[in-house]
């Protein structure tokens, strides 16, 4: 039994490291943008396409992952796709045109597409249901290390090695982590954890499609999918793109101060994810309550941000963005919620189905917010009124999600 306990933690950390790599790749474009402009003469349209390419294949691949993850198991699925990520990093490193960079990013998005869902599936199989929300939130906190690596550490590596050699190095790290993962991971323990281990499911297409049909009939699946579409889509759009221009052009703070404020949002997510998971698993024993509270918090912060103007105190801004990240961390409990609304052996299908909408939400809000501001204020799309409209729109989307979430079925207290 002691061997099983130590083995499952080794598996947990091996899977987490692949997810850290996924978070690094998705955030790695921002730091090397000047190098890409200099070396390949990319314009803003080309840069946005290169950045978004990762998310397009990441989202699309969720569909076959959702169909087959439960059947073939996370060990094979994550290993095969991660090797595709190695190829993507090498293609990107050798790219001499926008098309080649897009091809590399497409491969990277596909290669990293199973690292979160596969890890959550392993948690389900090795730890049982009682600690799922806490451990899944811990996975998300680990993943933030990838975002941080894609900031200052990546910039220092690029200064020293150049961006091409840097991505070759990360391709080697990718290959090493994938090899170690394949060597140490097994899909399920011989001894069942608390709550038991669901049996393997059929890989026949007919049964897989039947599982998907059952999922599509669940009202809660659509509500939770909308919730994660809006919650993470808005959070990622603000963090990755729109917070910087807002802080600099509307609030009037320096780029360095803006960077510090953005860092506080990441810290808020790192702290908020496991805390909300613990609230859900142990303290309040509720899925719906924690998620609803987080949505309310995000709405309130967006409303306050919409009312800010030039001269806002950077300390106040840091507190607001920290709170935004903290409240957004409650959204990770949505994966536990949908998992418990389906039979345990279909957990991978359920969570991957939700994750598809999570990634689509990133693309939708990244581009949608910009299009909205450009449409409403064509001559001053980065002005305070434009951002005010964008933040109120995001708050309205979250409010709709909040109202619908009251109609989902609670699961945690029932267990």
ABEGO torsion letter per residue (X at the ends): XAAAAAAAAAAAAAAAAAAAAAAAAAAAAAAAAAAAAAAAGBBAAAAAAAAAAAAAAAAAAAAAAAAAAAAAEAAAAAAAAAAAAAAAAAAAAABABAAAAAAAAAAAAAAAAAAAAAAAAAAAAAAEAAAAAAAAAAAAAAAAAAAAAABAAAAAAAAAAEAAAAAAAAAAAAAAAAAAAAAABBABBABBBBGEBBBBBBABAAAAAAAAAAAAABAAAAAAAAAAAAAAAAAAAAAAAAAAAAAAAAAGBBAAAAAAAAAAAAAAAAAAAAAAAAAAAAAAGBAAAAAAAAAAAAAAAAAAAAABBBGBBAAAAAAAAAAAAAAAAAAAAAAAAAAAABBAAAAAAAAAAAAAAAAAAAAAAAAAAAAAAAAABAABAABAAAAAAAAAAAAAAAAAAAAAAAABBBAAAAX
